[in-house]
């Protein structure tokens, strides 16, 4: 089960319907807010899993990229990838490049972790109370006001 903790006062109109664009404050959903948070968290993990699969594919095709496509703070100027290398290896995929150049993780371990969470969690989205069709989601950047973590 996922737990969450509310943080900050900037949650006014933090949520919206992806279908009708109706806006909502976090407080409007009461206990159902946890469902929205958890579902959004799972969607973000699915996006990350896609990136991790692309990383694996890139490493297979371009093994030399594995030692150079790491967070910039961890490499010297001599081993830093050139812009041309980044563009070539990632096929211009900016989110992929940003992910590799900012995250310091073990790709295999992270992928197994994300797959395990997605396998274990059978979460349903919360439907919009206005249009009854769309899914309630966070506006860009508003999810960061909530902390989500696994409890064991």
Secondary structure by P-SEA (a helix, b strand, c coil): cbbbbbccccccccbbbccccccccccccccaaaaaaaaaaaaaaaaaaaaaaaaaaaaaacccccccccccccccccccccaaaaaaaaccaaaaaaaaaccccaaaaaaaaaaaaaaacbbbbbcccccccbbbbbcccccccbbbbbcc
